[in-house]
Amino acid sequence: MAIGRPTWRGHLRLSLVTCPVELYTGTNAASDVHFHLVNPKTNNRIKMITTDPDTGPVNRSDLVKGYEVEKGRYVLLTDEEIKSVKLESTKTIDIERFVPADEIDRIYWNAPYYLAPDGKMAVEAYAVIREAMRASGQIALGRVVMSTRERLMALEPRDEGIVAYSLRSHDEVRRPEDVFERIPDVKIDKAMVSIALKIIEQQEGPFDPEQFTDRYEEALRKLIASKEKGKKPVAVEEPEDTNVVDLMAALRASLQGGKRTPAKSSARGRAEPKAAERPKRKRA
């Protein structure tokens, strides 16, 4: 299977040990359902034309980026000027620190990437850094510039490679108390909690990502296939509102009739990553 072009190419450095590496996105959005705007009268796809409100249509190639310093006033920057801003992290992921995985709050973890050696000459140094990280049992932190932003990256060994997660910055993460402080204190009935715990135990099972498909996307694809065959879409009934008047009764009813078979691993038996190879993240 083709892996495509790397998102970023540069060097990985641990102190004086350096090796060329390539960074690939760890997720794939190619299977998503994408829609285009179409004129139903002509069945033609609509083209978006870049337009200046004073002079009319303009070529995209003639445009530059602008930063709005105040309403209606922009500082204009060309691509060359933006590229002239160079930090060391533009071309090098310099490992700055090692931290225990459970010290990184899960709310900071963002997108996964795969970090691979770039060329045969890089393999030995790459493998040494990977195995030293594995032996330490800690997460390596470094920075890299991607898409005009410097991002903090968390690196961990996995199999024969290294997985890199971009971490959100402190300024990007909203304080939980900004939302949760509006939740009033209530006195919890311990018996209710006990029943809810039993319901949770009934639904316990191993995590198998293959079982959790995007059902909405699947329904969209069925709708598209049905329309393509000239069939009328079937309206789906709206779910009834669940207005729980008696919480204890609802909990007991769930315990009696809401039993589910715990999710089972796929027949192929996907191997779980070893504990030392995956981050032990804190609950947000």
WOSUL-V68099 format. One line per field, one symbol per residue. phi: phi as a letter, one per 30 degrees, with the letter a starting at -180 (. if undefined). psi: psi as a letter, one per 20 degrees, with the letter a starting at -180 (. if undefined). burial: # if it has 16 or more other ideal C-beta (glycine too) atoms within 10 Angstrom, else .. A space follows every 10 residues. Layout:
BEGIN
phi = ???
psi = ???
burial = ???
END
This chain:
BEGIN
phi = .dcidddaba bcbchccbbd bbccdcbbcd dddcccdbdd dcicddcdcd bddccjebde dccbdbcdda eicbccbddd dddddccddd bbccdcacbd eddceddddb cdbccbdcjd dddddddddd ddddddiccc cbbbcbhhbd cdcccbdbhc bbcccdcdde ddcdddddcd dddddbdcdd dddddddddd ddcdlddbed dcdddddddd dddddddddi dddddcdddd dccddcdddd ddddddccdb dedcddddie ddddedcbdc dddd
psi = ppiaqqhqpc qppodjpqqp rqpqqirpjh iqopqqppoi hikqpppppp pphgibqqph iiqrqppohr ojpqppprhg hghioprhih ipooohqpqq hiiophiipd qqrpoqqnqh iigghghggg hhgghhkrpp prqqoplkqp qppppqqpcj appppppqrh hhpqphhhgh iioqpqopoh hghgghhhgg hhjqrqoohh imrnhghghg hggghghhjj qpqpppppqq pnnogngghh ghhhhgjkpq pqpqqqhimp pqqqhiiqpn qqp.
burial = .....#.#.# ####....## ####...... .......... .......... .......... .......... .......... ........#. .####..... #..#..###. ..######.. .#..##..## ..##...### #####..... ########.. .######... .......... .......... ....#..... .......... .......... .......... .......... .......... #......... .......... ........#. ....
END
